[in-house]
Amino acid sequence: MEAVIDKECSALGGLFQTVIADMKSSYPIWEDFISKAGKLQSQLRATAVAVAVFLDAFQKVADLATNSRGGTRDIGSALTRMCMRHRSIEAKLKQFSMGFLECLINPLQEQVEDWKRGVNTLDKDHAKEYKRARQEIKKKSSDTLKLQKKAKKGRDIQPQLNSAMQDVSDKYILLEETEKQALRKALIEERQRFCCFVAMLRPVVDEEISMLGEVTHLQAISDDLKALTSDPHKLPPASEQVIMDLKGSDYGWSYQTPPSSPSHTISRKSSMC
């Protein structure tokens, strides 16, 4: 029985070492992810700045259309609505960028350092416990062998021998349970890392979903602009009304006849001469 338990303990200990080794070898991958996430966050921040400058220029174009004398005000109004919707997207992009830094990059960087300390402690504690348990088993086994030799010589020590053998068996069972608990701790430690990572990632993804949700509102504005600009040669009803209202009205506008060009004047004088 002890031989079977010893083999199982060895297998449990081997799996424990494999899990620990996997976690220790994973640090370059985590650090590479943090580095790449930092570069993406920097680009997102730069993109947000570029979008803000672009929307300032876009708004000026929309104002140009809105401030016309009537022929493009409807288009200007739709362009302004589109610009405002893009402002909302810009704000979401900024939040998305900050979420990368505050919810994912910085916390993950700190967590990796905690993981390193935690797994080293786990490995050292297991090695210490395993060594102590093995030493106890070795001592109990040695005591059992001594009693067996005495028993062969005819000494009546069977109760002591039975008790010693039971102690060895109990120590093996205890070692097996200890190894199972150590393996559970290692597997939980590994699982907790990814659960922690997902918990950090979720707020970032939520911000991304919120930002992309703003994009859906552009469809209605795009459809309005398409309808408003489908026929460039047709004035909107408001513009036609302006033309009709001018008839018989006293407006402050008057057409100023442009002066004749100098070349035309000189040519005319030459002709008269």
C-alpha positions, 0 to 999 in steps of 0.5 A: 500500500505504501508503495502505491501511495508513494507513487501517487505522491510522486506524481502529485509532486511532479504535476505541482512542479510542472504547474509552478514552472509554467507560471514562472515561465509565463512572466515574459508573456504577461510583460509583453502584453503589458508593453503592447497594451501601453503602445496601443494606449499611446496610439489611442490617446494620440488618435483622440487628440487628432479626432478632436482637431479634425472635429473642430475643422469639421464644425467650421465646414458645418457652420459654413453651410448653416450660415448660408443665405438659405440654400444649404442650411438644412445640410449644415444642420445635419452636418452639425448633428453628425459632428456632435455625434462624433464628439460623443464618440471622441469622448468615449474614445478618451474614456476607452484610452484611459480605461486601458491605462487605469483599469488594465495596464497599471493594475496588471503591472502591479499584479505581475509583481505580486504573482512572482512573490506568491508563486515563489512562496508557494514553491518554497513552502511546498519544498519545505513541507515535502522534505519534512514529511519525507524525513519523518517517513524515512525515520518511521521506516527506519524504526520499523526496520529495526523492530522487524529485525528484533522480531526475527530474533524472537523478541515479542515486540509485535504490538510495537511493530504493528504500531510502527508500521501503522505510523508509516502508513499514516505518514504516507497518507498524510503526505498524499493529502499534503501533496493534493492540497499543494497541487490544489493551491498551485492550480487555484493560483494559476486560475486566479491569474486569468480570473484577475486578468478578465476582471481587469479586461472587462471594464475596458471592453465595456468602454469599447462596446459603449464607444461602438454603440455611439457609431450606430447613431450615425446611420440616421444622420447619414441617411438624412444627409443622403436625402438632403443632397440627392439632387444638387440642382434642386433647392429645398422648399425653404430656399424657394420660399426665400426667393418668393418672399423677396418679390415685392418686399423691401430688403436691404440687399441690392446688387452693386454693379461691378466697375468696368475693368481698366483694360476695357476702359482704355480700349473704349477711350482708344476707340473714341479717339 
